[in-house]
């Protein structure tokens, strides 16, 4: 079974981004190179766990982080699950594998003030690029969508009458998120400028100045560039803006289940990673308000 069949499956059936699929392919090719060097030319589908464990040991010795090693093994595990699905192997060699221990990375959201500076104080040009960049930031912060979800938004995803946005999430699961009146106005302004482009992809909502669908690095660069003017935080990305959306809602008393639905999470456990910031906010309120805190 060629790797091409697996990457096609990830792209076309799992709807993974090209960037993600490239990462999977890179991990598998890295393992294949190890096998060829240590065990003579080998076939990925015929390896055993002892060989995989040897690769893990080499990665550890190379000072690669446990988090990165776990990601590589996850890529390998997905490949073997794919082979089992096609009945090409009977047993996944990683069935009993336990992930290496990692320290939890706390994602620090933007403060409400930092977001306000970017949206209310920074200047955006009135041309296509300025309106597009502003709309990207507004949608990330007011809907909590993922970067790949924003990139894949269709022109017909906007329902102006009902003020909603149709988002296609993981496993092609659709959800509808509300749109603020202020955001709808920006969308309409953006669409006027968009219509003046020489458009090559008329289905995508977000385009480059060349009229093709935006790509992951462009979207990341937009968020990073604007928030670099308002925040000193190390990480300034679309995910941090999504993280800020969830955190700020929870800090204002939003129901956890409602936030779960807005984010497109399949379980509450995925949403609860955002609550540590809400807890810190509650502690602040508690320390400022509780009679015992004055003593």
N, C-alpha and C positions, 0 to 999 in steps of 0.2 A: 504493500500500500504506500503510494507516494505521499510526501508531505503536502504536495499541491492539493490533493483531495481533501486533506484535513484543513488546510487554510481556506479552501473554497467553502467548506462546511461552516467554518467560523464566520466568514464574510457574508455568505448568502443565507444561511439558515439561522445562525445565532445572531446575525446582525451586529457583529463586533466591528469596531472602527479599524481602518487599515493600520493605524499606529499600534493598536492592541494585537492585531494578527501578526504584524511584523515582529513584535516582542515574543510571541509564542514561537514563531518560526526560528528566531535567533536562539532561543533557549534549546529547542530541539536539535538544531544544527550543532550547537555547542556540545551537547551530550553525544551526538553522533561522532564528532571529532575526537572526543575522549575515548569512545569505544574503539574507533579505528586505530588509535595510538596505543591503547593499553591491551586490547583483546584481538587485534587484527581486524580487518574489515568486518563489520557486523551489521545486522539488520535490526532496526529499532524494535520491531514487533517481537523479536525473539530473545530479548535480554531477560535476565533474572534480577531479583532484588539485590543480590550480592554485588552485582556490577553497578547498580544504581548507588548503592551504599558507598562503593569505592569512589564514585564521582563526587558524592556529597563530602567525603573525607578530603578529597583534593580541593574542593571549593573552600572548605573550612580552613585548610592549610594556606590557601591563597589570600586569607584575610577578607574574604567576601562576607558581607553581613548576613546574619541568619535570615533577615527579612528578604534579602535578595535571593538567597538559596531556596527559601520556601516558595518564592514566586516561580523559580525555575522548575522546581519539583511539581508545582501546581500545573505548569504548562505540560509537563510530561504526563501527569495524571490525566489531564483532559484528553491527551492524545490516546492513551490506553482505553479510556472510557469510550472514545469514538470507535476504536477498533472492536471493542466488545459489542457496541451497538450494531456494527456491521457483521458480527459473528466471525470476525477474522482471528480473534484470540479467545480463549476460554477463561483465562484468569488475568486480572490486572495485577502486575507485580508490585504495585504500590498499595494494595488493599490494606495491609497492616502497618503501613508507614505512619509515623507520628511526626508532625511538623516540629521543627526546631523552635525553642523558646525565643520569644522576642519581647522587647520592652514596648509598651504601648506608646504610640506617638500622639500627643495631644495636638489637635488642629486648633489653632487660635483664630477665632473669627475676627472680622473687622468690627470695630465698635460702631454704634449707631452714628456717632459723630464723624467717623472716617467715611462712612457711606454717604452721609449728608454733604460732606465737603466735595466728594466726587460728583454727586448728582446735582447739587445746588450751587456750588461755588466755582467749579472748574468751567472753563469755556470750551464749547464744542463748535466746530465750524458748521455752517448751515448747508454745506454741500452733502453729497451722498455719503462720503466716508464719516463725516462728523455725526450725521443722523444715525447711520448704521451702528457706530460704536456706542452712541448713547443708548440706542434701543437694546443692544446686547446687554449692557450693564443693567438697564432697567428690568429686562426680562429675567436675568439671573437672580436679581435681588427680590423681585416681586412675585416670582413664580417658583423659584428654587430648582429649576430644571438643571440637568446635567449638561456638560459641554457637548457631548455627542448628540444629545437630544436637541439642543439648540441648532447645531450644525445641520441636523436632518429635518428641521421644521419645514413643512411644505407651505406654499403660498396660501393654499386653501385650509390651512389649520386654524386660521383666525375666523371666529364667528362674531362679527361685529354686533349683530342683533342681541345675542345672548351674553356678549362680553366674556367669551371664553376662548381658550387656546387648547387645541388637541395636540397632546404630546405622545409620541411613540417611545416607550421606554424599553427596558431590558426584556428580552424574550418577546419582543413586538407587542407588549402589553400597552394598550391605549388608556390614557387618562385625560380628564378635562380639568384645567385649572382656570380660576377666574382672572380676569384682566381689569386693572384699575382704569378709570376714565382717562387719567393723565397718560397712561401707557398707550391706550388706544389712540390718543391724539398724536403721540410720537410715531406710532405705527403708520398712521395715515400720511404724516409728513414724509416719513421714510419711503413709503410706497410711491409717492409722487416723484421723488428723486430716482428711485429704482427704475421707474418706467422710462426714464430718459437714457438709460444705459443701452449699450449694444449687448443684449442678453443672449447668452448661450445655453443657460439652464433656466428655463422659465417655470420650473416646478419648485425650486428652492426659494425659501423666504430670504435667507441671508446670502448675499453675493459679494464677490470681490469687485474691484473697480473694472475688472476685465469681463464681468458678467458671468463668472462661473461660481459654483458653490464654495463658500468659505471652507477653510481647512483648520485642523486643530491648533497648529502653531500660531496662525493668525489670530484666532479667538483668544488664546492664552496671552499673546502679546498685547492685545487691546486691554485686557483686564490688568495685566502687570504694569503697563505703561501709565494708565490713569491712576491706579491705586498707589503707585510709587510716588506720586505727587501729594498723597494725603496720608500715607501710612508708612511707618518704619518697620513693620512686621517683615520677617524674613521671607515668608511665603505669601505671594500675592497671585492667586490663581482663580479660575472659574469655580473650582471646588470650594475654595475658602469663601467665596461669595455665596455659594449654595449653603454652606455651613452657617454663614451669617444669617441668611434667611430663616433657617430653622431655629437657630439660637434666639434671635430677636423675637420671633413669634412665641416661643416658649417662655421667654422672659416677660412677655406681656400677658401671659396667662392662657395662651392657646392650648387647646386639648391635644394631648399627645397623639391620639388616633387621627385627628384631623390633619396634623402635620405629617403623619405617616402617609396618608392618602395623597397629600399635596406633593410629597417627595417621590412618590411612586415606589415606596418600600413594600416588600411582601410581608414583612413581619415587624412587630414593635421593637424587637431587639436591635434591628438596624437603625431605627430612629433614636433609640435611647443613648447612642453615643454622643448625641448633641446635648443631652441634659446636664452634663457636668458643668456647663457654663450657667445654666439656669440655677443649679444648686448654689453656685458661687454668688449669683445675684440674690438669691434668697437669704444666704448667709449675711450679705451686706445689709439687706433690709432688716433682718433679724437683729444684727448687732446695733443698728441705729434706732431700733424701736422697742426692743424688749427691756422691761424695767431692770432685769438682772444685769444686763450688759453695761449699765452705768456704774456698776460697783467695781 
